[in-house]
Amino acid sequence: MRKIDVKKTFGASIKKWRNSLGISQEELAERADLHRTYVSDIERGARNLSLQNIEKLAHALEVSVSVLFADDEKLTGSPAGHLLSDACIDILFVEDNDSDVELAMRALKHANIANRIHVVRDGQAALDFLFCNGEYSHRLPGDHPRLVLLDLGLPEVDGLEVLRRMKADPKLRSVPVIVLTASSRDRDFIESKRLGADGYIVKPVGFQNLSEVTPKLNLQWALLSGAPLLEN
């Protein structure tokens, strides 16, 4: 029987969930009332955890304890954890710059926005998520995000290509896309408007510029304080 390193598997699950929220180890530690070094050790699989601290981490990551342990297919033999983690995403945030991700997530947190947000770091990952391919092949085709925040300067596949494929697909073209751009005069920004972008935000993303664009898209739900984590 193959031996499973539960500590390393659990650590990998913690790291994956932390990355999906776009938060640093420091922020996770603050949310869970733990020391950053302790969180780092957990993610490396170098710590034994008490049940109390496991519960703290689950609460900080907004998931159940069972999901954290079921998240890896090596333990469960099925993608059940993934189905719970990203089936009902409200906002897909596509951004490769860690600083921009942190600023945006901080602004959303400051505004008490509780909608479920999933962060991907490159254009190919965004397409896989949207079209249910690769790592996200377990997703149901109808589980589309309600909003995509899309940086234009992405590795692997650039933001314009992601936008082009979305707006060319009958099932995805109605999903609002707000492009993130360094300047509204940028040539790529002009092209994004031609391809069907629904709005734009000049980076960095903050609560004020996000709140200015969402009413135009009838997306007030995205800015509701205490909105449910799982929307139907």
Order of alpha helices (4+ residues) and beta strands (2+ residues): alpha-alpha-alpha-alpha-alpha-alpha-alpha-beta-alpha-beta-alpha-beta-alpha-beta-alpha-beta-alpha
